[in-house]
Amino acid sequence: MEKRDSVLTGSYFLFPSSPISGDIDFLNRALREEFVRIYSEPVLQNFLNEQREAHPDVDLPELPQAGNLDIRQVISSPYFFA
C-alpha cells in the first residue's frame, strides 16, 4: 500500500466489517451530527487555554477573529464525508 493511502486505512478496513456498514444513511447522519456537536464548542480557544495553562512561560498568540460559518450546514452537505 502506498504511504498516501495509509491515513485512510483505519476507517476503510473497519467500515466493511462494522455492524453499521449496512446503514449508510445512519452513518452519514451520525458523522455529521457528531461533527456539529464537537465543533459547536470553542475547540481552538479551549486548546489555547489548556496550552497557556500547561506552558505559562511560552508566549502564545491570540486566535484570529472567528468568521460567520454556520457549522450546522454540514448536516445537509452532500460531500461532508468521503
Summary of the structure (lengths in Angstrom):
residues: 82
radius of gyration: 17.7
end to end distance: 19.3
largest distance: 51.3
contacts: 131
relative contact order: 0.12
helix: 61%
strand: 0%
